Amino acid sequence: MNKLAAPLILIILSTELIAQPLKQLTFRKQMIASESAESVGVFDVNGDKQLDIVSGSYWYEGPGFKKRHLIGQGKRVNEYFDDFSTIPMDVNGDGKMDYITGGWFNKKLLWRENPGTNGEWKEHEWAETGNIETTRAWDVDGDGFLEIVPNTPSLPLVYYTLQRDQAGKPNGQIIGTKVAEKHGHGLGFGDINGDGRGDFITTDGWLEAPQDRKNTPWKLHPDFKFDHGSVPVIVADVNKDGLNDLIVGQGHDYGLNWFEQNRTGKTITFVKHPIDPFQSQYHTMEWVDIDNDGEMELVTGKRFRAHNDGDPGAYDPSGLYYFKWNGESFTKNFISYGPYGEGKGAGIFFSVADLLNSGKKDIIVAGKDGLAIFFNEGH
């Protein structure tokens, strides 16, 4: 009887394991403000060792994020605040964290100077760039410091280097380096060919970084093409085959896809795979280990009323999601979903940070549907 009983027990245990559902993360939503700025950054504004939230005309004091302080009245055009990124950086080397932004309408890259605990933030204009869709920061030249890269559709692709002294202290001045005469809506950065140098991803292909990035032309490889791509385009080895792939959202249409890199000798090609064709306005995204399992997840969502109801799917419910790679495809997990006031979109620039030092990463999102925190409460 014992010989017969043992296999039966094993079958029961195996069935129980198969029947267990995959556990999703839970998030607790806290609305911070009804402001309609579409970008939010997270950093310690006042030097109290607590993270604060910076968005639009105000910063919100942590850890409660209820007390708000005026940064300055942001310029508003139509339904937009002309403020399309919030990149934290100590620009002038005074030990206080400032932030970098830019606008579609004022066509300028600029930074706002942190005055400390009191007073409005002085605005400094850096460069006349043309229309800025949004801005990101990557270490383009590999020196350990971030460069500032505006996405300026139909205009030159230029990255800006913050000038520093020999000790690495910045002085508030920048120098621009042109990479291409023209690029489109959508921008990413990462090593495509495995040479150790980061390449730019544009809507017309990838621009290969030369060894001398400032003085040698970047070579365009037209290996793919997409319209109204996300900012950023994620560069990551999705399927763990040793080759970096691309994850691209459609910023003003339906679709979220990943492009699998294949190699035949030195020839690089990309194969398109759908992730989610059913949601529109995937304008921004982050590649981050949101569930602390040692693997990266894709966090993204719909940009609420990106073109003021002018995009396909504009009246669809808003949503915020994390997509988990299961070894063959991405599984969609809902963080927020529903009509205005219930579901929450991702805006144009959101942040992921452990706001309360809990060991879990929270998601902070702005947009025309308000400013909110989604506190990560784990499984």
C-alpha positions in Angstrom: 0.0 0.0 0.0 2.8 2.4 0.7 4.2 2.0 -2.8 0.8 2.9 -4.2 0.3 5.8 -1.8 3.5 7.6 -2.6 2.7 8.4 -6.3 -0.8 9.6 -5.3 0.7 12.1 -2.8 3.0 13.4 -5.5 0.2 13.9 -7.9 -1.9 15.9 -5.4 1.1 18.1 -4.5 1.8 18.7 -8.2 -1.9 19.6 -8.9 -1.9 22.1 -6.0 1.2 23.8 -7.4 -0.3 24.1 -10.9 -3.6 25.5 -9.5 -1.9 28.3 -7.6 -2.6 31.6 -9.4 0.2 34.1 -10.1 0.2 36.7 -7.4 -0.1 40.3 -8.7 1.2 43.3 -6.8 -1.3 45.5 -5.0 -1.1 49.3 -5.1 -2.7 51.9 -2.8 -3.7 55.1 -4.7 -3.3 58.5 -3.1 -4.4 61.6 -5.0 -2.0 64.5 -4.5 -3.5 67.3 -6.6 -5.9 67.9 -9.4 -3.3 69.9 -11.3 -3.0 69.0 -15.0 0.8 69.2 -15.5 1.9 66.1 -17.3 5.4 65.6 -15.8 6.5 64.6 -12.3 10.0 64.2 -10.7 11.0 62.9 -7.3 14.0 64.1 -5.2 14.9 65.7 -1.9 14.1 69.4 -2.4 14.7 70.8 1.1 17.6 68.6 2.3 15.7 66.9 5.1 16.6 63.4 3.7 12.9 62.8 2.7 11.9 62.4 -0.9 9.6 65.1 -2.3 7.4 65.3 -5.4 7.9 68.0 -8.0 5.3 68.6 -10.6 4.2 71.7 -12.6 4.0 74.8 -10.5 4.5 73.1 -7.1 6.5 70.7 -5.0 4.9 68.5 -2.4 6.7 67.9 0.8 7.4 64.3 1.9 6.7 62.1 3.6 3.0 63.1 3.7 3.0 64.9 0.3 0.1 67.1 1.5 1.9 70.4 2.1 2.7 72.1 -1.2 5.1 74.9 -2.1 5.1 77.2 -5.1 7.8 76.7 -7.6 6.5 79.4 -10.0 3.5 79.9 -12.2 4.1 77.7 -15.2 3.2 78.9 -18.6 0.0 77.4 -19.9 -0.9 77.1 -23.6 -4.4 75.8 -24.5 -4.7 72.7 -22.3 -1.0 72.1 -21.8 1.5 73.3 -19.2 4.6 74.0 -21.3 6.7 71.8 -19.0 7.4 68.4 -20.5 10.0 66.8 -18.2 11.3 66.9 -14.6 14.9 65.6 -14.6 16.6 66.0 -11.2 20.1 67.3 -11.4 22.3 69.6 -9.4 23.0 71.9 -12.3 25.1 74.7 -10.7 27.0 72.6 -8.1 25.6 74.3 -5.0 24.5 71.0 -3.4 20.8 71.5 -4.0 18.9 69.5 -6.5 17.5 71.5 -9.4 15.5 70.1 -12.4 15.6 70.3 -16.2 12.6 70.7 -18.4 11.6 72.1 -21.8 8.5 73.1 -23.7 6.8 72.4 -27.0 5.5 76.0 -27.2 8.5 78.0 -25.9 10.9 75.8 -27.9 13.6 76.1 -25.3 15.6 73.8 -23.0 15.8 75.2 -19.5 16.4 74.5 -15.9 14.8 75.7 -12.7 17.1 76.6 -9.8 16.3 75.2 -6.3 16.3 78.2 -3.8 16.1 75.9 -0.8 13.1 76.1 1.5 11.8 79.5 0.5 11.0 81.5 -2.6 10.2 80.8 -6.2 12.6 78.9 -8.4 14.5 81.0 -10.9 14.2 79.8 -14.5 17.4 79.7 -16.6 17.2 79.3 -20.4 19.8 77.0 -21.9 19.2 76.5 -25.6 16.7 77.4 -28.3 16.0 73.9 -29.6 12.7 74.1 -31.4 9.6 72.2 -30.2 10.4 69.8 -27.4 8.1 66.7 -27.1 9.9 65.7 -23.9 13.4 65.4 -22.6 15.4 62.5 -21.1 18.9 62.1 -19.6 21.4 59.4 -20.6 25.2 59.0 -20.2 25.9 59.4 -23.9 29.7 59.8 -23.8 30.3 57.2 -21.2 32.0 59.4 -18.6 29.7 58.6 -15.7 27.7 61.8 -16.0 24.2 62.2 -17.6 23.7 64.2 -20.8 20.4 66.0 -21.5 18.6 64.9 -24.7 15.4 66.6 -25.9 13.2 64.9 -28.4 12.5 67.5 -31.0 10.5 65.9 -33.8 11.4 66.9 -37.4 14.4 68.8 -36.0 18.1 67.9 -35.4 18.9 65.4 -32.7 21.3 67.1 -30.2 22.6 66.1 -26.8 23.8 68.6 -24.3 26.7 68.1 -21.9 26.8 69.9 -18.6 30.2 71.5 -18.1 32.2 70.4 -15.0 35.5 71.2 -13.4 38.3 68.6 -12.8 36.6 67.5 -9.6 33.3 66.9 -11.5 31.5 69.9 -10.1 29.0 71.4 -12.6 29.0 75.1 -13.4 25.5 75.5 -15.0 26.8 75.8 -18.6 26.1 73.3 -21.4 27.6 72.4 -24.8 25.5 70.8 -27.5 26.6 68.0 -29.8 24.6 67.3 -33.0 24.0 63.6 -33.8 21.6 63.8 -36.7 20.1 66.5 -38.9 16.6 65.2 -38.2 14.7 62.7 -36.0 11.1 61.9 -35.4 8.6 61.5 -32.5 10.2 58.8 -30.3 13.7 58.4 -28.8 15.7 55.8 -26.9 19.3 55.1 -26.0 21.2 51.9 -25.4 23.9 49.6 -26.9 22.5 47.8 -29.9 25.6 46.2 -31.5 27.3 45.2 -28.2 30.4 47.4 -28.7 30.0 48.9 -25.2 28.8 52.3 -26.5 25.2 53.6 -26.3 23.4 54.1 -29.5 20.4 56.4 -30.2 17.1 54.9 -31.2 15.0 57.0 -33.5 11.8 56.4 -35.6 13.9 55.7 -38.7 16.4 53.3 -37.2 19.3 53.3 -34.8 22.3 55.7 -34.9 25.5 53.8 -34.1 27.8 55.6 -31.7 31.4 56.1 -33.0 34.4 55.9 -30.8 34.8 59.7 -30.9 31.2 60.6 -30.3 31.7 64.4 -30.6 33.8 64.6 -33.8 32.8 61.6 -35.8 29.4 61.1 -37.6 26.9 58.6 -36.1 25.9 56.0 -38.7 22.2 55.5 -39.3 21.1 51.8 -39.6 17.5 51.9 -41.0 16.6 48.4 -39.6 13.1 49.4 -38.4 10.6 52.3 -38.7 7.8 53.4 -36.5 5.6 56.5 -36.2 4.9 58.5 -33.0 7.1 56.3 -30.9 7.3 56.5 -27.2 9.9 58.5 -25.2 11.8 56.6 -24.1 12.1 53.6 -26.4 13.3 50.9 -24.0 16.6 49.2 -24.9 16.8 45.9 -23.0 17.5 42.2 -23.6 13.9 41.1 -23.2 14.3 37.3 -24.0 17.8 37.0 -22.4 19.6 35.8 -25.6 22.5 38.2 -25.1 21.1 40.8 -27.7 19.4 44.0 -26.8 15.9 44.3 -28.0 13.5 47.4 -28.2 10.2 48.1 -26.5 8.2 50.8 -28.3 4.8 52.3 -27.5 2.6 54.3 -29.9 2.4 57.7 -28.3 -0.6 58.9 -30.3 -2.2 55.7 -31.6 -2.9 52.1 -30.5 -0.1 49.7 -29.9 2.7 48.5 -27.7 5.3 46.2 -29.2 8.8 44.8 -28.7 11.3 44.3 -31.5 13.4 41.2 -31.1 17.0 41.6 -32.3 18.4 38.8 -34.5 22.0 38.4 -35.8 23.4 36.7 -38.8 27.1 37.3 -38.7 27.3 41.1 -38.4 23.9 41.7 -39.9 21.3 42.9 -37.4 17.6 42.6 -38.0 14.5 43.1 -35.8 11.3 41.1 -35.6 8.2 42.9 -34.3 6.1 41.2 -31.6 2.9 42.7 -30.1 2.6 43.3 -26.4 -0.7 45.1 -26.2 -2.5 46.3 -29.3 -5.7 47.2 -27.4 -4.6 50.4 -25.6 -3.6 53.7 -27.2 -1.3 56.6 -26.2 1.6 54.6 -24.7 3.7 57.7 -24.6 6.2 57.0 -21.8 7.5 53.9 -19.9 10.0 52.7 -17.5 12.0 49.4 -17.3 12.3 48.6 -13.6 12.1 45.7 -11.1 8.8 46.7 -9.6 8.1 43.5 -7.7 11.7 42.9 -6.3 12.1 39.5 -7.9 15.4 40.4 -9.5 13.8 40.6 -13.0 12.8 43.8 -14.8 9.2 44.7 -15.6 7.7 47.2 -18.0 5.7 50.0 -16.3 3.6 52.1 -18.6 0.1 53.5 -19.3 -2.0 55.7 -21.4 -1.3 59.4 -21.6 -4.7 60.9 -20.8 -5.9 63.2 -23.5 -2.4 63.5 -25.1 -3.7 65.6 -28.1 -6.8 66.9 -26.3 -9.0 64.1 -27.5 -7.5 64.2 -31.0 -5.9 60.7 -30.9 -7.4 57.3 -31.7 -8.7 55.8 -28.5 -8.9 59.2 -26.7 -12.2 58.3 -25.1 -11.1 54.8 -24.0 -10.7 54.1 -20.3 -7.3 55.2 -18.8 -4.9 52.7 -17.4 -1.6 52.2 -15.7 0.0 48.7 -15.9 3.1 46.6 -15.4 4.0 44.0 -17.9 5.9 40.9 -16.8 8.0 38.8 -19.1 7.0 35.1 -18.7 9.7 33.6 -20.8 7.7 33.8 -24.1 5.6 36.9 -23.9 4.5 39.8 -21.7 1.6 39.4 -19.2 -0.4 42.5 -18.5 -1.0 43.4 -14.8 -3.4 46.2 -13.9 -2.4 49.0 -11.5 -5.3 51.3 -12.3 -8.0 51.2 -15.0 -11.3 53.0 -15.6 -13.0 56.2 -16.7 -11.8 59.6 -15.7 -11.7 59.9 -11.9 -11.3 56.2 -11.5 -8.5 55.1 -13.8 -5.2 57.0 -14.0 -2.9 57.5 -17.0 0.8 57.8 -17.1 1.3 61.4 -18.4 4.4 62.3 -20.4 7.1 61.8 -17.7 6.5 59.8 -14.5 8.8 58.6 -11.7 9.4 55.3 -9.9 10.9 55.6 -6.4 10.7 54.1 -2.9 9.0 57.2 -1.3 8.7 55.9 2.3 11.9 53.8 2.5 9.7 50.6 2.6 11.9 48.6 0.3 9.2 48.7 -2.4 9.1 50.9 -5.4 6.1 53.3 -5.8 4.9 54.9 -8.9 4.2 58.6 -9.1 2.2 59.8 -12.2 1.1 63.2 -13.4 -1.3 64.1 -16.2 -4.3 66.1 -17.3 -6.2 63.6 -15.0 -4.3 64.8 -11.9 -1.2 63.9 -9.8 -1.2 60.7 -7.9 1.0 58.2 -6.0 0.5 54.5 -6.3 2.1 53.0 -3.2 3.4 49.5 -3.8 2.1 47.2 -1.1 3.6 44.0 -2.5 1.9 40.7 -3.1 
